């Protein structure tokens, strides 16, 4: 993710926001300026008897437009002047504030940029102060996008997800989906601190290169000893390096895809079921949930939903293990369910895997 010999740009946090098109903003300012100008023209025309024009005895509509233009733009040639008390009062109370507002509209682009920058800085500071127990996804390629989609489908709020990627276009795509993005190299501590890795709940390392994944995992584990780190590598021989660097789980992307291809060639229906289990809401889902009170003391085979494994004391036991013959309070079950949730699940329904 980092290239030698190339200047390293500082990390930049990008928060999701709704942006208006530049043409719309320009047209809005032009419309406001024209409206202010027309307001002055109407006021001057209604009180035209209170103005003196050195060239004419009585002001026409064109004269009023001319006076409004040179007055609002602060040009002020002085050939037309208010002479009556009413005209001078209108100039003092209404036209002068309109002139100031007109100038503000003219420099509105600069003011808007400054205001937007201040607002973004305030939003970033507020976000950094509040973010914790969130998910950090390093890399927003094919694997990173799939990881983010899976988190969102499992009811994780977009505000709880932070994507880190050196490509501004990829981060812009992530923020368009509502998540927070950090433009920068995830192998650098300063970039990871921008993503508040030290307060994260889980870190997903989904970069393309295995050596980069090892370096990110090692740096992340040093910054956050307690977070769960899920990493992916292309080659199985790099699994020990990821585990030694601090990864809790390692997925071999290339070999996993190869196994699915082999299963599809030998058993197409089995492959279809496996793909279905990996995609939430497509037919079958794998769900991890708490054991229900009425299930405590019974065997895993007595559970209404098919039990694949039991999680007990941070250990995953297969459904046919002798220890699964008696379920205990505090156990978590990994079960298969159809897309339609169990109406009797209650508060014990879990999240799809």
WODASUL-V858844 format. One record per helix or strand of 3 or more residues. SS is the DSSP state (H for helix, E for strand). FROM is the first residue (numbers start at 1). TO is the last residue. If there is no record, write none. Layout:
BEGIN
SS_FROM_TO / SS_FROM_TO
END
This chain:
BEGIN
E_12_14 / H_22_46 / H_48_50 / E_51_53 / H_61_72 / E_80_82 / H_85_106 / H_108_130 / E_135_138 / H_142_153 / H_158_160 / E_161_165 / H_168_176 / E_180_183 / H_189_194 / H_197_199 / E_202_205 / H_210_223 / E_228_233 / H_236_245 / E_249_252 / H_253_266 / H_268_278 / E_284_290 / H_293_295 / H_300_302 / E_306_312 / E_315_318 / H_322_325 / E_332_338 / H_346_348
END
